[in-house]
Structure formats: structure tokens, C-alpha cells
């Protein structure tokens, strides 16, 4: 059974944070040989919020896995960094936003025989790759100190009141991922949405009955659709010690661990 998850602060902030935006699509080439963080910053100069995906790449990678916290403060933490030279990168998703006066990327992905949280400032591609980018001119992810979890986390800011084709969404700890997405679609007034993004769960329960019974994890959505009354979200997820799972989530049984940083794209 997963360990009891206790964050250091009270759950007193908004459980859902939404920021509506127009969306622009762009394809960019990410160069090899330099830290990925710098490569992305160059490719997206002048952009202050984006969702970036790429697949079928290779790189010299440094990453961490979720782990137990040992500091007596946090509810979860990270493993020691691991290195994987010239590894195949099967798929990666990056939330690109503003942190401590500069652009910063939060990346989850699958590489080699594992997956995890990629350290973009210490990882390099070994060959160029084409990336697909969603840009949000009216909203941004901005990192701020979160008193509930004691982490610095991306949260949506800005937004427009009029018609939006996209929305940035943050779901707080202990909220069911699927319920949070459905509530956001209802608040937006959309008939449906495609769902993309990354985050963490406290135990993952799948529609086929499988369970990843681990309190700290990292996931990347592989496929997601939602209305205000139903969700169909598939993820890849890794837990402590590199234990992996994948599949479609069972609605109502997948509480967020630390955060979920999601992109909703309007569908009629």
C-alpha cells in the first residue's frame, strides 16, 4: 500500500488554476550538442510560455526519478541524478515558462528502458530533432513558491476573458486528476477538450484494474479527451525505484501527488 502523503502546508490555495489563451502552433528544430534548456531558449526566443513535444530522438541524458523525501519536510522528493549516454528518447513533453527571472522547462519523458524527469540544463541531444510547439500569447506558466508542498511550482497566470482555443491548468494535491480536468472543461464552457501535460499522482489506478501503488510518481499524458462529465486520459508513469506503468486512468481514483501542469485544447 502506498505511503500516506503529507505535505508540509495546509491545502488553502485554489485547487484548480485556469488561464484562457489563444494558441499558436509552430515546428522548430532543436539542435544537438548543447544543453537542451539553452537550445529551446534559442529556438523560442521571445516566447514566455509553451508546451513542447518531440519523439524519436537521441541524447546524452541526465534525469531523476521520484523518491521518498528524507528531509522531514516534503511529501515526496527526487532520486540522485542518473546518466544515460546516447539514449533513445521515445517521447518527451516540456512545460516551458518563467522561473526566477529566466525561461525554464519542466520535462517528463520516456527514454531507453525507463522514464522520469529530465534535467534540461544537463542533457544534450546527440542529433537534431523536430519539435512541435504550442504557444500561448495570452497566458503563461510562472513558477512560484508553493506553501502547501514547499516546492517551486508552475502555475498559470494571465489569460483572456473572451473566446479561447486553449487553457493552461494547474491541479493541486489530493484532487482527482480526471475530476479536476472535467471541472475545468465545465468552467471553460467548452463541449470538449484535448488534454496534454505532465504531473504526479499518489497511486495510479487504471481502467483495466492495474494499480501503481506508489505515493510519489511522475507521469506524461499519452492521450487525453474530456468533457464536463467524462474523461478518457491515458498516461505513462514511473514511480519510486523506476517502477513503471501505463494505461487509461480510472476516473475518480487518481489523486494528484504534488502538481499537474496541463494544457486543454478546445474541441467542438
Beta strands, then each sheet from edge to edge (+ up, - down):
strand 1: 16-21
strand 2: 24-30
strand 3: 50-64
strand 4: 66-67
strand 5: 77-78
strand 6: 82-99
strand 7: 102-111
strand 8: 114-118
strand 9: 124-125
strand 10: 129-135
strand 11: 139-146
strand 12: 151-158
strand 13: 166-171
strand 14: 192-201
strand 15: 204-205
strand 16: 211-212
strand 17: 217-226
strand 18: 231-239
strand 19: 244-248
strand 20: 256-267
sheet 1: 1+ 13- 20+ 14- 17+ 18- 19+
sheet 2: 2+ 10- 3+ 6- 7+ 8-
sheet 3: 2+ 10- 3+ 9-
sheet 4: 4+ 5-
sheet 5: 11+ 12-
sheet 6: 15+ 16-
end
